[in-house]
Amino acid sequence: MSKRLQVLVPEDEYVEIQGAARECRMTVAEWVRQAMREARSDSNRPSDSTDARLRAIAAASQHEFPTADIDDMLRDIDAGRVAS
């Protein structure tokens, strides 16, 4: 059984939504339903963002960049400020 949901939005926001729906060749109602489904499915998958972060860290760890001890780097930065 379907239920009616009434949502009030400012007119300028409605015009934007209307334009987006038109670009997708659908009604405003269908566009909103799809946007709500997408938002709901995205919020139900917190592990996806965690997985994405872990994949990014794993990929970054494959690179080799010059590094130094953090205390040495901070000392060098401070020394550069003093020399300026």
Secondary structure, 3 states (H helix, E strand, C coil): CCCCCCCCCCHHHHHHHHHHHHHCCCCHHHHHHHHHHHHHHHHCCHHHHHHHHHHHHHHHCCCCCCCCCHHHHHHHHHHHHHHC
